[in-house]
Amino acid sequence: HVVNCQIETLVQKFLNAGNLCRDDEQFRRSTEFWTGSLRVGVSGQSVIYRIEAGQLVSVTQTANVVEEGDNEFGFEASDATWRNLLAGPSDATTEVFAKWRGDLKRTGDRAAYWRHYPAMRRLLELMAD
């Protein structure tokens, strides 16, 4: 039960981060010209950031892992791995893409990842503040 509560708290933190992203100039620049989505998977739950023409239009939660399509990518990890990433110094979140930690894995459209990974990095930086 404690683990479920921790997962829910973390998922809620990712949901709340949508407001930080909407107001953040660096995040908006990293999603410019993008129509697609960014998914964060936490122990079987998914938080999906849907972007249309560079604007973050919705942040939704679903109780399962979602398969990404074209222009969509994400990261799947256990809640322990996400907590580890978010608890570290902010430069640790910048390094997340250089050295994978724990059970973190990239999913979805590889080309979208390479074009828009700065959006994910910025999301983690905003959450770690």
Summary of the structure (lengths in Angstrom):
residues: 129
radius of gyration: 13.3
end to end distance: 27.9
largest distance: 41.9
contacts: 394
relative contact order: 0.20
helix: 49%
strand: 26%
